[in-house]
């Protein structure tokens, strides 16, 4: 299969929407990461997503919609979920809701719930509207790779496996959506993401967020999941973090013949002297938006060890640390 990258003109969006209606897959940008989309109402179309990604059939897909009517078409909503939809969608929030029978079992991995979100990206919304159907779309990468935030990342992973990639530029947020299970008596945050739990609580009251980091630890039981080609380790955030990273870089990495690079904020860059560094920006938000990009960049530059700075927990910092936990397979210094 030939894979082409197209600019998101009206004509190209119309072509891609037609492909989705015909049961094909299309990679497209969202505000979080690139998604690999197909009709959420077709079992055969969804099967192509699993085949392209090498994704286990036990892992459900998130359905992306362009409006509230499409949410109501695939899921049962209640007062709390409707309040979140009104307040935080479009946006990087995924709701797990009771599913309707129109959704094929393959999309939900046989569960009686369905994950739904409305992306806050003009290309994604235009594509879904033009297709006229809800679109199931996990991240547009092979299942063992970090999520893609640029069209080239998708091409690197899925060339020859998907027909089209819509190039909408770099995804602005860079980390996946927050997932909240609305079917429990107290809604539970299943995955930390780009929407902070405090924003959710302002809309619907208290939510259960105790398992966010526990769930991240559980993911490391499967070593092939979400692990970059270069080994990654990271530091917790504390006062002498830079000194600990320098010690690890010098004694563990260089003395053992490794080629390491340190992911660091601009604030700490000078502290690492002449050591190899990759600056992730000024703020925690900058760090989050370019994390996956910097990991792929380090791999292309033939670094075989990535040492990442930690950040304070809270808000996007909790999301970032949970991703570092997954990416490092739990390797914390």
C-alpha positions as CSV (number, residue, x, y, z in Angstrom):
1,X,0.0,0.0,0.0
2,X,1.3,3.4,-0.9
3,X,0.9,6.1,1.9
4,X,0.5,9.7,0.8
5,X,0.7,12.8,2.9
6,X,-1.9,15.5,2.0
7,X,-2.4,19.1,3.1
8,X,-5.8,19.5,4.7
9,X,-7.5,21.5,1.9
10,X,-11.3,21.3,1.4
11,X,-10.7,19.0,-1.6
12,X,-8.4,16.7,0.3
13,X,-10.6,16.6,3.4
14,X,-13.5,15.6,1.1
15,X,-11.4,12.8,-0.4
16,X,-10.4,11.5,3.0
17,X,-14.0,11.6,4.2
18,X,-15.0,9.5,1.2
19,X,-12.3,7.0,2.1
20,X,-13.8,6.8,5.7
21,X,-17.3,6.3,4.3
22,X,-15.9,3.4,2.1
23,X,-14.4,1.7,5.2
24,X,-10.8,2.8,4.8
25,X,-8.5,4.4,7.4
26,X,-7.2,8.0,7.4
27,X,-4.6,9.5,9.8
28,X,-5.5,13.0,10.9
29,X,-4.3,15.6,13.5
30,X,-6.1,16.5,16.7
31,X,-5.1,19.0,19.4
32,X,-3.5,16.1,21.4
33,X,-1.8,13.6,19.0
34,X,-2.5,12.3,15.5
35,X,-5.3,9.7,15.3
36,X,-5.8,6.8,12.9
37,X,-9.4,7.0,12.0
38,X,-12.1,4.8,10.5
39,X,-15.9,4.6,10.6
40,X,-16.9,3.8,14.2
41,X,-20.0,2.0,12.8
42,X,-18.2,-0.5,10.7
43,X,-16.5,-3.7,12.1
44,X,-14.5,-4.2,9.0
45,X,-13.2,-0.6,9.1
46,X,-12.2,-0.9,12.7
47,X,-10.4,-4.2,12.0
48,X,-8.1,-2.2,9.7
49,X,-7.0,0.0,12.5
50,X,-6.1,-2.9,14.7
51,X,-4.2,-4.5,11.8
52,X,-2.3,-1.3,10.9
53,X,-1.2,-0.6,14.5
54,X,-0.6,-4.2,15.6
55,X,-3.0,-3.3,18.4
56,X,-4.4,-6.0,20.7
57,X,-8.2,-6.6,20.1
58,X,-8.7,-6.3,23.9
59,X,-7.8,-2.6,23.8
60,X,-10.9,-0.4,23.0
61,X,-10.9,2.5,20.6
62,X,-12.0,6.0,21.3
63,X,-14.8,7.4,19.1
64,X,-14.3,10.9,17.9
65,X,-17.3,13.0,17.0
66,X,-18.0,16.5,15.6
67,X,-21.1,17.4,17.5
68,X,-23.4,16.5,20.4
69,X,-25.8,14.6,18.2
70,X,-23.0,12.1,17.3
71,X,-22.4,11.5,21.0
72,X,-26.0,10.8,21.5
73,X,-26.0,8.4,18.5
74,X,-23.3,6.1,20.1
75,X,-23.7,6.5,23.8
76,X,-26.1,7.0,26.7
77,X,-25.6,10.3,28.5
78,X,-26.8,11.6,31.9
79,X,-26.9,15.0,33.5
80,X,-23.2,14.9,34.7
81,X,-21.9,13.8,31.3
82,X,-24.0,16.4,29.5
83,X,-22.6,19.1,31.7
84,X,-19.0,18.0,30.9
85,X,-19.9,17.9,27.2
86,X,-21.3,21.5,27.4
87,X,-18.4,22.8,29.4
88,X,-15.3,21.0,28.1
89,X,-16.0,19.9,24.6
90,X,-14.6,20.3,22.0
91,X,-11.4,19.6,24.0
92,X,-9.0,16.9,25.2
93,X,-11.5,15.0,27.3
94,X,-12.8,11.5,26.7
95,X,-15.9,10.2,28.5
96,X,-16.6,6.5,29.1
97,X,-20.3,6.0,28.8
98,X,-22.8,3.2,28.3
99,X,-22.7,2.3,24.6
100,X,-25.6,2.0,22.2
101,X,-26.0,-1.1,20.1
102,X,-25.1,0.7,16.9
103,X,-21.4,0.5,18.0
104,X,-19.7,-2.7,16.9
105,X,-18.2,-4.9,19.7
106,X,-14.8,-4.7,18.1
107,X,-14.7,-0.9,18.8
108,X,-15.3,-1.4,22.5
109,X,-13.4,-4.7,22.8
110,X,-16.7,-6.3,23.9
111,X,-17.3,-4.0,26.8
112,X,-20.8,-2.4,27.3
113,X,-19.2,1.0,27.5
114,X,-17.8,3.3,24.8
115,X,-15.2,6.1,25.0
116,X,-16.2,9.3,23.2
117,X,-14.5,12.6,22.7
118,X,-14.9,15.7,20.5
119,X,-11.5,17.0,19.4
120,X,-10.7,20.7,19.4
121,X,-8.9,20.8,16.1
122,X,-10.4,22.3,12.9
123,X,-9.0,19.6,10.6
124,X,-10.4,16.7,12.8
125,X,-13.8,18.3,13.1
126,X,-14.0,19.1,9.4
127,X,-13.1,15.5,8.5
128,X,-15.6,14.0,10.8
129,X,-18.4,16.3,9.7
130,X,-17.6,15.7,6.1
131,X,-17.5,11.9,6.6
132,X,-21.0,12.1,8.3
133,X,-20.2,9.3,10.7
134,X,-18.5,9.0,14.1
135,X,-14.8,8.1,13.7
136,X,-13.0,5.6,16.0
137,X,-9.4,6.7,16.3
138,X,-6.6,5.6,18.5
139,X,-3.2,7.3,18.2
140,X,-1.7,6.9,14.7
141,X,1.4,4.9,15.6
142,X,2.3,1.3,15.9
143,X,1.3,0.1,19.3
144,X,4.8,-0.1,20.8
145,X,5.7,3.5,19.8
146,X,5.2,6.9,21.5
147,X,2.2,8.8,20.2
148,X,2.8,10.9,17.0
149,X,2.5,14.7,17.2
150,X,3.5,15.4,13.6
151,X,2.6,13.9,10.2
152,X,6.2,12.7,9.7
153,X,5.9,10.6,12.9
154,X,2.9,8.9,11.5
155,X,4.7,8.2,8.2
156,X,7.7,6.8,10.0
157,X,5.5,4.3,11.9
158,X,2.7,3.5,9.4
159,X,4.1,4.0,5.9
160,X,2.7,1.2,3.8
161,X,0.0,0.4,6.3
162,X,-2.4,3.4,5.8
163,X,-3.5,5.1,2.6
164,X,-3.5,8.8,3.6
165,X,-2.1,11.1,6.3
166,X,-3.7,14.5,6.6
167,X,-0.9,16.9,7.6
168,X,-2.2,19.5,9.9
169,X,1.1,20.5,11.4
170,X,2.3,19.9,14.9
171,X,-0.4,18.9,17.5
172,X,-0.5,21.8,20.0
173,X,-1.0,19.9,23.2
174,X,1.2,16.9,22.5
175,X,-0.3,14.5,25.2
176,X,-3.4,12.4,24.9
177,X,-6.8,13.3,26.3
178,X,-7.9,12.8,29.9
179,X,-10.2,9.8,30.2
180,X,-13.0,9.7,32.8
181,X,-15.3,6.8,33.5
182,X,-18.8,8.2,33.9
183,X,-20.4,4.8,34.6
184,X,-19.2,4.6,38.2
185,X,-21.0,6.1,41.1
186,X,-18.1,8.5,41.6
187,X,-16.7,9.3,38.1
188,X,-13.1,8.0,38.0
189,X,-10.1,9.4,36.1
190,X,-8.8,6.5,34.1
191,X,-6.0,8.3,32.4
192,X,-4.4,11.7,33.3
193,X,-4.4,13.9,30.2
194,X,-4.6,17.5,28.9
195,X,-7.7,18.4,31.0
196,X,-6.9,18.7,34.7
197,X,-9.1,17.0,37.2
198,X,-9.8,20.3,38.9
199,X,-11.4,21.6,35.7
200,X,-13.7,18.5,35.7
201,X,-14.5,18.9,39.4
202,X,-15.6,22.5,38.9
203,X,-18.3,21.2,36.5
204,X,-19.5,18.0,38.2
205,X,-18.1,17.9,41.7
206,X,-15.7,15.4,43.2
207,X,-14.1,12.7,41.0
208,X,-12.0,9.7,41.9
209,X,-8.4,10.3,40.8
210,X,-6.5,8.1,43.2
211,X,-5.6,5.4,40.6
212,X,-4.0,7.8,38.0
213,X,-0.4,6.9,38.8
214,X,-1.3,3.3,39.9
215,X,-2.7,2.7,36.4
216,X,0.5,4.0,34.9
217,X,2.5,1.6,37.0
218,X,0.2,-1.3,35.9
219,X,1.1,-0.5,32.3
220,X,4.8,-1.4,32.8
221,X,3.8,-5.1,33.3
222,X,3.8,-5.2,29.4
223,X,7.3,-4.3,28.4
224,X,6.5,-3.8,24.7
225,X,3.8,-1.2,25.5
226,X,4.6,2.5,24.8
227,X,8.4,2.1,25.0
228,X,10.7,4.1,22.8
229,X,13.6,2.5,20.8
230,X,16.1,4.3,23.0
231,X,16.1,3.4,26.7
232,X,14.5,6.1,28.8
233,X,14.8,6.8,32.4
234,X,13.6,9.8,34.4
235,X,14.1,11.6,37.7
236,X,11.6,12.5,40.3
237,X,11.4,16.2,41.0
238,X,13.4,17.4,44.0
239,X,16.0,20.0,45.0
240,X,19.1,18.3,43.8
241,X,17.6,16.7,40.7
242,X,20.2,18.1,38.3
243,X,23.1,16.7,40.4
244,X,21.5,13.3,40.4
245,X,21.0,13.3,36.7
246,X,24.6,14.4,36.1
247,X,25.9,11.6,38.3
248,X,23.8,9.1,36.4
249,X,24.9,10.5,33.1
250,X,28.6,10.4,34.0
251,X,28.9,7.2,36.0
252,X,26.2,4.9,34.5
253,X,26.0,6.1,31.0
254,X,29.4,7.2,29.8
255,X,31.4,4.7,31.7
256,X,29.3,1.9,30.3
257,X,29.7,3.1,26.7
258,X,26.2,4.6,26.3
259,X,25.3,7.6,24.2
260,X,23.0,9.6,26.5
261,X,21.0,12.8,26.1
262,X,19.3,14.8,28.9
263,X,15.8,16.2,28.3
264,X,15.7,19.4,30.3
265,X,14.0,22.7,30.6
266,X,15.7,25.9,29.6
267,X,16.0,26.9,33.2
268,X,18.4,24.0,34.0
269,X,20.2,23.7,30.6
270,X,23.4,25.5,31.8
271,X,23.7,23.2,34.9
272,X,24.6,20.3,32.7
273,X,27.8,21.8,31.4
274,X,29.1,20.2,28.1
275,X,26.8,17.2,28.4
276,X,24.4,16.4,25.6
277,X,21.1,18.0,26.2
278,X,17.8,18.5,24.4
279,X,15.8,21.5,25.7
280,X,12.1,20.9,26.1
281,X,11.1,24.5,26.5
282,X,10.5,27.0,29.3
283,X,7.5,25.5,31.1
284,X,5.9,22.2,32.1
285,X,3.3,22.8,29.3
286,X,6.2,23.3,26.8
287,X,7.7,20.0,28.0
288,X,4.4,18.1,27.7
289,X,3.8,19.5,24.2
290,X,7.1,18.3,22.8
291,X,7.9,15.2,24.9
292,X,7.0,12.6,22.2
293,X,8.7,14.8,19.5
294,X,11.9,15.0,21.5
295,X,12.0,11.3,22.1
296,X,11.7,10.6,18.4
297,X,14.3,13.3,17.7
298,X,16.7,11.6,20.1
299,X,16.3,8.3,18.5
300,X,17.0,9.7,15.0
301,X,20.1,11.3,16.4
302,X,21.3,7.8,17.6
303,X,21.2,8.5,21.3
304,X,20.6,5.1,23.0
305,X,19.7,6.5,26.5
306,X,17.3,9.4,27.2
307,X,17.5,10.8,30.7
308,X,14.4,13.0,31.4
309,X,14.0,15.6,34.1
310,X,11.0,15.2,36.4
311,X,8.4,17.9,37.1
312,X,6.2,18.8,40.0
313,X,3.0,16.8,40.3
314,X,-0.3,18.6,39.8
315,X,-2.1,19.6,36.6
316,X,-0.3,18.8,33.4
317,X,2.7,17.8,35.6
318,X,0.9,14.7,36.8
319,X,0.0,13.8,33.2
320,X,3.6,14.3,32.1
321,X,5.0,12.2,34.9
322,X,2.5,9.4,34.2
323,X,3.7,9.3,30.6
324,X,7.3,9.2,31.7
325,X,6.5,6.3,33.9
326,X,5.0,4.4,30.9
327,X,7.8,5.4,28.5
328,X,10.6,4.4,30.9
329,X,9.0,1.1,31.9
330,X,9.2,2.3,35.5
331,X,12.9,3.2,35.4
332,X,13.2,6.1,37.8
333,X,16.5,7.5,39.2
